[in-house]
Amino acid sequence: MSRKNRAELRQSIIDASLELGAESGEEGLTMRGIASRLNVSATALYQHFDSKAAILREIRLYGTDLLSSDIMDPCAPIESPRERLRAMALRYIDFARRRPWLYTVLMQSERLDWTRMEPEEIERMLRPLTSLRSWLREGVEKGVWRDGIDPEVASFRLWAGLHGLCALLLNGRIDENHPAFPINNQAEFVEQFVDGIIGTLICGSAAPAARVEAAS
């Protein structure tokens, strides 16, 4: 098999695994099922991945690349650090809702063993966080954020807030029929939530007001 064909089959294995995972969850993701989906032998699979765990590891690397290409990269050209951060947050939430199983694998699986990863793999895994921290530092340098903002800590707090919201959305806890906290308009709630998180960073104003000022 040529190098090109091997690369294509490897990507096909990842794509089939994503499909099966989305349909049946991790328990339904088996080497035999992947091989059947691709109409190849199990032997062909094992030439690329020695176990389901190896496939899940590759899925996490692939998913992290998508976080960069689908979320961070489209937002990078936005000039305002504040508006860039808001666009990123909304895209992040949309990503989780469109790809719930992949998001769960990325954010709710056991932490990867960094000591067994290649430097290039570590760089891939950290790329979205590196971009976020650089945007926060830019905001500090431009005086966008309030005094005392630490980009390292702020990046984690921002992710923790967004991840918490995504987890609640994916498990159905944010719903118009919730007995204690019914949410009739999810889209409006999500935007208000994002504005609230970013509002904790902004110097001297709430996020919605700042957005109106930036747009005028």
N, C-alpha and C positions, 0 to 999 in steps of 0.2 A: 504494500500500500504506500502511495506517495505521501510526502509530508503534508501536502495540501489536503489530500483525502483524509489523513489521520486527524488533521485539525478540524475538518468539517464534521467528522464523526464525533469527535470530542465535544464540539459545540452542540451537535444534535442530541447527544446524551444529556447535556445540561438542559436544553430546551424541553426534551421529553420529561426529564425529572421535574422541571418546573410545572409542566402540565399535570403530571400525575400528583404532585404534591398539592396543587391547587384543587384538584378533584377529590383526593382521598386523604390528604394530610400526610404527615411523616410516616404513620403506621402503614399506609397504603403504598408507600414508595419502596419498592423492592427491586433488586437487580433483575429478577426474572420479569417483573412487570415492565421495567424500562426496556429490556431486550425485546419483549413482545411488542411494545409500542413502536419500536424502530425496525421490527422485522429482521433482527440480527441475532446471532448466537450470544449466549452468555459469555462465551470465550472472548468474543470481540469486545465486550464491555470491560472484561478484566484486563485487557491489554492497555486500557486507559485509566481505569480506576480499580483499585484492589478491594474496595468495600463501599457500602452505602455511606459510611462515615466520610470517606474520601470525596464522594460526590457532593455531600452536604457542605463539606469544607469549600469545594470549588464553587458551589452555589453562593456561598457567603462572599467570596471574592468577586464573583460575577455581579451579585447584587450591590456590592459596594461601588463597583464601577458604574452601575446604573444610577446610584445616588449622585455621583459626580456628573454623569452625562445628562441625566433627566432633571436634576434639581439645581446643582451648583452652577454648572456651565451656562445654562440659559439666563441665570440671574446675574452672572458676573458683569455683563456690560452696563447694568443699571448704575447710574452715576451716584445717586444718593445712597449712602450706607444704610440709612433707615429704610428706604423703600426696597433696597436690595434684600435686606434681612426679612422684611415682610413678605416679599415675593417668594423667597426661599422657604419660609415657614409654611405658606399656603401650598407650595408645591410638595413639600415633605408630607403634609397631611394627605394630600391627594394621592401621592405615591402609595402610602400605607393603605388607603381605601381601595385603590385599583389593584394592588398586589398584596392582599392580606396574608397569604401563606408565606410569600417571600419575605415580607416585612417581619413576620413572626420568626422566621429562621434567622434573619439578620439581627434582630434586636432582643429576642427572648430565648435564644439558645445559650448553651454554656459558652463561656469565653474561650476563644481559640488560644492554643498554647503558642505564645509569641516566640518562645525559645526555639521552636521547630519550624519557624517560618523564614523564608528567604527575605533579604532586605527589600527586594522589589515588591514582594507580597505585603510586607509591613507598610511600605509607602503607599500602596494601593488602598489598604485598609484605612489609613490615616488621612488620605487625600481630602475627603469631605470636611473632616474636622479641621484640617490645616487651613482650608479655604475659609471656613467660618471664623476661625480665630484671626486670620489676617483681615477679614472684613471688620471685625470688632476692633482690632487695633487701629485700622484706618479711621473708624468712627471716633476713637479716643483722640487721635492726632488732629482730627478736624473739629474737635469740640462738640460733636453731635451728642455724645452720651454725657450723663451727669458725672460729676467728679467722683473719683474713687472706683470706677469700673475696672475690674481686672479681666482682661479678655479671656484668660485661661478659665477662671471660675465662671464667668458669664456664659461662655460657650457651653459648659456642662449644665448650668442652670437652664439655659434656653432649650437644650436637647431634652433634659429631664421633663420640662413642662410639655413640650411637644409630644414626647413619647407617651407621657401619661394620658394626654388627650387622645392620641391614636389608639392606645390600648382600650380606653373606654368606648371609643367609637366602634372598634372592631368586635368587642364582645357585647355590643348592644346596650351598654349602660347609659348612653345618651340617646334618648328616644322620647317621642311625644307621649308614650304610654307609661313612662317610668312613674311608679307610685309616689315617689317623694320629690323628684326633680324633673318634671316633664319639660322637654325641649321641643317646642312646636316647629321651630325653624332652625335646622341644623346648620345650614350655610351661614346664616346670620350669627349664630352662636360661635361657629368656628372663627369667623372674621373678628368678632369681638374678643374672643380668647387670645388670638394672635396679637391684636392691637394692645391688649392688656399686658401681655408679656413684654412686648417691645416698649410699652410705656414705662416699664420699670427701669429701662436703660436711658431713657431720653432726658436730656437736661432741661428742666424747668417747664415741661408741658406734657400733657397726655398725648398718647399716640394718635388718636383720631384727629385732634386739633392740629397736631403737627403735620399730619398728612394733608389736611385742607390747605395749610399754609404753604406746604411744599408744592402743591398743585396750582396755587394761584400765581 
